[in-house]
Amino acid sequence: MKVAIYVRVSTTKQELDNQLLQLRDYCKKSEWVIYEEYKDIISGKEDKRPRYDDMFNDAHKKLFDVVLFWALDRFSRSGTLFTLQKLKELDNLGIKWHSYQESYFSSIGEFKDVVISIMATLAKIERQKISERTKAGLQRAQAEGKHIGRNAIANEIVQQVIDYLKEGKLTYKQISERVTYKTKYGKVHNISPAQITQIKKKII
């Protein structure tokens, strides 16, 4: 099988190299051929992970058969819901996935269905909590007469942005391209990444 290795570290290249050595050795023992190594040296708090996006672009081209990552928190730190969506995306593409540190997090072994079931339950709970927080935050903002961004943005536009953020599938740039609003002077604008950030901070 052709394998894509994904590694993300937030500190030094040395840590990345240490992980790669063990992942390469695992591939060798499993008789997997390494298609490419996708490496991000970036904080887990950052929204953008260029090589992570590259890997999924290549996954849609069916360039490899399995994704191997060091641990689940290295693969994704965006919550259970987002993680489950990305793993399901790989499943839908016919691509398997495996965590080196957590062998039970794998679509290769016999526990795949159990793992997915547990994660789906956790994702449902997380989704409900996010919905409750966003509704409470929106109501608070409305009660306090707050506006989001440089111009007053209608609540339905704010909610549209929140829905995209909850889905976790689009980048800020992609959300900006999809969401427009009218100013009080009738001009139509795309919501900016900065406004999306403000919505996330003030509402979620």
C-alpha positions in Angstrom: 0.0 0.0 0.0 1.1 3.6 -0.6 1.0 5.6 2.5 0.9 9.4 3.3 2.6 10.3 6.5 1.3 13.4 8.3 3.3 15.0 11.1 2.5 18.2 12.9 4.7 19.7 15.6 4.5 23.1 17.3 8.1 23.6 18.4 11.3 22.3 16.8 12.3 20.4 13.7 14.1 17.9 15.9 10.8 16.7 17.4 9.4 16.3 13.9 12.4 14.3 12.8 12.1 12.0 15.8 8.5 11.2 15.0 9.3 10.7 11.3 12.0 8.1 12.1 9.6 6.0 13.9 6.8 6.4 11.4 9.2 5.5 8.6 10.3 2.4 10.5 6.7 1.4 11.0 6.0 1.7 7.3 9.0 -0.5 6.6 7.9 -3.2 9.0 4.4 -3.0 7.5 5.8 -3.2 4.0 4.1 0.1 3.0 5.5 2.3 0.4 5.8 6.0 1.5 4.1 8.2 -1.1 4.9 11.5 0.6 5.6 13.0 4.0 3.3 16.0 4.8 5.0 18.1 7.5 3.6 21.1 9.4 5.6 23.0 12.0 2.9 25.1 13.5 0.9 25.6 16.7 -2.3 23.5 17.1 -4.1 26.8 17.7 -3.4 28.0 14.2 -6.3 27.6 11.7 -4.1 27.2 8.6 -2.1 24.0 8.1 -0.8 24.1 4.5 0.6 20.6 4.3 -2.5 19.1 5.9 -4.6 20.8 3.2 -2.1 19.5 0.5 -2.6 16.0 1.9 -6.4 16.1 1.6 -6.1 17.6 -1.9 -3.9 14.6 -2.9 -6.3 12.2 -1.1 -9.1 13.4 -3.4 -6.8 12.5 -6.3 -6.5 9.0 -4.8 -2.7 9.3 -4.8 -2.3 7.0 -1.7 -4.1 4.3 0.1 -3.6 5.0 3.8 -2.8 8.0 6.0 -0.4 7.4 8.9 -0.1 10.0 11.7 1.7 10.0 15.0 -1.3 10.5 17.2 -4.9 11.8 17.0 -4.0 15.2 18.5 -1.3 15.6 15.9 -3.8 14.8 13.1 -6.4 17.3 14.4 -6.8 19.7 17.3 -10.1 21.2 16.1 -12.5 19.1 18.2 -14.1 15.7 17.9 -16.7 16.8 15.4 -14.1 18.2 12.9 -11.8 15.2 13.4 -14.7 12.8 12.7 -15.6 14.7 9.6 -12.0 14.5 8.3 -11.7 10.7 9.1 -15.1 10.1 7.4 -13.8 12.1 4.4 -10.9 9.7 4.1 -13.3 6.7 4.5 -15.5 8.1 1.7 -12.5 8.3 -0.6 -11.6 4.7 0.2 -8.5 5.8 2.1 -7.6 4.1 5.3 -6.1 5.8 8.4 -4.0 4.7 11.3 -2.6 6.3 14.5 0.9 5.2 15.4 0.6 5.9 19.1 -3.1 4.8 19.5 -3.4 1.6 17.5 -7.1 1.3 18.3 -7.7 4.6 16.3 -7.5 2.8 13.0 -9.7 2.0 10.1 -7.4 -1.0 9.3 -8.2 -3.1 12.4 -11.3 -4.9 13.6 -12.2 -2.1 16.0 -12.9 0.5 13.3 -16.7 0.5 13.7 -16.5 0.7 17.5 -14.1 3.7 17.3 -16.3 5.5 14.8 -19.4 4.9 16.9 -17.8 6.3 20.0 -16.4 9.3 18.1 -19.8 10.0 16.5 -21.4 10.0 20.0 -18.8 12.4 21.3 -19.2 14.6 18.2 -23.0 14.8 18.7 -22.5 15.9 22.3 -19.9 18.5 21.2 -22.2 19.7 18.4 -25.1 20.2 20.9 -22.8 22.1 23.3 -21.5 24.4 20.5 -25.1 25.1 19.5 -26.1 26.0 23.0 -23.1 28.3 23.4 -23.6 30.1 20.1 -27.3 30.7 20.7 -26.5 32.0 24.2 -23.7 34.2 22.8 -25.9 35.6 20.0 -28.7 36.4 22.5 -26.3 38.1 24.8 -24.9 40.2 21.9 -28.4 41.1 20.8 -29.4 42.1 24.3 -26.2 44.3 24.7 -26.9 45.9 21.3 -23.5 44.8 19.9 -22.6 44.9 16.2 -20.1 42.6 14.6 -17.3 44.1 12.5 -16.9 47.5 11.0 -20.5 47.6 9.8 -23.7 46.4 11.4 -24.2 42.8 10.2 -27.6 41.3 10.2 -28.1 38.4 12.7 -28.9 35.9 10.0 -25.5 36.7 8.4 -23.8 36.2 11.7 -25.6 32.9 12.1 -24.5 31.8 8.6 -20.9 32.4 9.5 -21.4 30.6 12.8 -22.9 27.6 11.0 -19.8 27.4 8.7 -17.5 27.7 11.7 -19.3 24.9 13.4 -19.0 22.6 10.4 -15.3 23.2 10.3 -15.0 22.3 6.6 -14.1 25.8 5.2 -11.2 28.1 5.7 -11.8 31.8 6.6 -11.1 32.7 3.0 -13.7 30.2 1.7 -16.3 31.5 4.2 -15.5 35.1 3.1 -16.1 34.1 -0.5 -19.5 32.6 0.3 -20.9 35.1 2.7 -22.0 38.6 1.6 -24.0 41.4 3.4 -25.3 44.8 2.6 -24.2 47.9 4.4 -26.6 50.6 5.4 -25.7 52.4 2.2 -26.8 49.4 0.1 -23.3 48.3 -0.9 -22.7 44.5 -1.0 -19.5 43.3 0.7 -18.0 39.9 1.3 -17.5 39.3 5.0 -13.8 39.7 5.8 -11.6 37.1 7.6 -11.2 39.8 10.3 -14.9 40.0 10.8 -15.1 36.2 10.9 -12.5 36.2 13.7 -14.5 38.8 15.6 -17.7 36.7 15.3 -15.8 33.7 16.6 -14.4 35.6 19.6 -17.6 37.4 20.5 -20.2 34.8 19.8 -18.8 31.3 20.1 
